[in-house]
Amino acid sequence: MSTTDTGPDETASEPGARPAPAGERSPWFVLALAVGGGLLVGVLTSYAQGLLPEVLAPLANSSGSWSVAALLLAYPARRRGFAIAAGVLTLFAMVAGYDLASVLRGFHPSLGSSLFWCTAAVVVGPFLGWGAHALRTRSGYVPLAAGAVSGLLVGEGVYGLTVIAATTPAAYWWGSVAAGAALLVWAVVRRFPRFLPASGAVAAAAVVATVFPFVYSIDLLVQFP
């Protein structure tokens, strides 16, 4: 790790990162926007569980949809540290928004479930924020970030088709797999067609898609009674 002071723009520490244009919003505003957006997504998720048509019902119970939303909300952050913070805080805000909306709907949120998802925010949030920053700055890590997002969508689709297919619509999970695969193909063909970055993207997608169903099928909630 270099000890050279790169100034306020942390993108200089990433290979191939492009300098951010002047006149952008304050990073604190971007962080507040991410948290506000996370609260909104959490509230909408709770209400959507009773409103969405059957084929889209898993959207309100999908970690993939929350992950993609957190990545998009962290994307505007120019500095890597703020992007990582946005990834974590956005997921925390989603949990808070979901629990708040559930209380307003007359339900009692599960403390164990909330603690589980807050733990997931700490573990997964930094990677989502880092991935968003890599995509935004088009750094040398873009293939890994794009591959990871693709693998997340494919992996959750595989989990849905193999573990909970009996209780959820298969069409939604096939759609998740198709979206993840389409994202990977588009990224490789249009953004980094060269062999090495394309191989990195495919490898990242394969690893995440393989690990996701295995980890997600473990009843980790028992650790948070």
Number of C-alpha atoms within 10 A of each C-alpha: 4 6 5 7 9 11 8 8 13 17 24 19 15 15 13 15 20 13 12 15 7 6 6 11 11 11 17 12 11 21 23 15 17 30 25 18 21 28 25 17 23 27 22 16 26 23 16 17 16 11 12 14 10 13 13 17 17 20 19 21 14 15 17 19 19 21 22 16 21 29 30 18 25 33 27 21 27 24 18 25 18 22 32 25 21 34 34 28 27 33 32 24 24 29 27 19 23 24 23 18 21 18 13 13 11 8 11 11 14 12 11 14 17 18 16 18 18 21 15 15 24 16 12 16 27 20 19 31 30 25 28 31 30 26 20 21 24 18 19 15 21 25 28 22 24 26 30 26 26 29 29 30 30 30 28 27 29 21 21 26 19 14 14 14 15 10 8 17 17 18 15 19 27 17 14 24 24 16 16 26 19 14 18 23 18 14 19 22 12 9 14 16 14 10 10 11 18 21 17 19 27 22 17 22 27 18 15 20 26 18 14 19 20 11 11 14 13 9 8 11 13 10 10 12 10
